[in-house]
Amino acid sequence: MIKAIIFDLDGTLLDTLHDLADSVNHVLTCHDMKNRTVDEIRSFIGNGVPTLIARSVPAGTDKEITAECVREMAEYYKDHADIKTKPYDGINELITTLNIRGIKTAVVTNKVENAAQILCRNKFGDVFDCVIGDNGKDRLKPHPDNVFRAIDTLGCEKNEVLYVGDSDVDMITAENAGLESIGVTWGFRDEETLKNAGAHHIVNKPCEILNIL
């Protein structure tokens, strides 16, 4: 019996693409680097800010400059993370229904933890049992460390938890954690990518997750 669902954040619960793209391009502009398209940024998201920046700066960029860009991105995004960001259609209704049914919910993301917690609170209130992100100590997805932290907080067994995400990183994370996975097609990766990464289920609308329950 499923007692809890762990959600990814970017591309799964929230459409954060344009705020991320604007923040990346702000940093690139400050360093006289060519801006990236929204589609490029979409393909770079999933492994945290350091990887996002490393993929966005020109090939061969000095490591120290890249690290500086990472710091600047984190600082800028902190104040510009909630300008264009919004929940995907049907997400609020899904979360409400899960709460009514007594299904526990958590968020595990590679976004900086404080930023993730603020966004979740702003968009959803205090509905999640925990919101876990990059705390600078634990390994990020696809390592399962933070998923295990969430499971401990939820007080569930692994066979009682579903993992929902929009990327190959998420599907691999679920596999590494030993969880059944649901891939969503409204986010940053396509259905083929999700299937190739081992998704157990594919959904096209948030309400379809209730059918899997």
Secondary structure, 3 states (H helix, E strand, C coil): CCCEEEECCECCCEECHHHHHHHHHHHHHHCCCCCCCHHHHHHHCCCCHHHHHHHHCCCCCCHHHHHHHHHHHHHHHHHHCCCCCEECCCHHHHHHHHHHHCCEEEEEEEEEHHHHHHHHHHHHCCCCCEEEEECCCCCCCCCCHHHHHHHHHHCCCHHHEEEEECCHHHHHHHHHHCCEEEEECCCCCCHHHHHHCCCCEEECCCCHHHHHC
